[in-house]
């Protein structure tokens, strides 16, 4: 199920690249919570977020 979250993160960061992301163990790895200006994720997704943001910076 973490793959579903990873796909959601990819899509969300394409649509809202400046969205703030906070990592917390209060969120399960197979879940997420998105507010209007922040996305809460389990820390296991941090490498993916870093990779996606690095790709975006490289493409600018």
RASUL-V275162 format. One record per helix or strand. SS is the DSSP state (helix for helix, strand for strand). FROM is the first residue (numbers start at 1). TO is the last residue. If there is no record, write none. Layout:
ss->{SS,SS}
from->{FROM,FROM}
to->{TO,TO}
This chain:
ss->{helix,strand,strand,strand,helix}
from->{2,20,33,38,43}
to->{15,23,34,41,58}
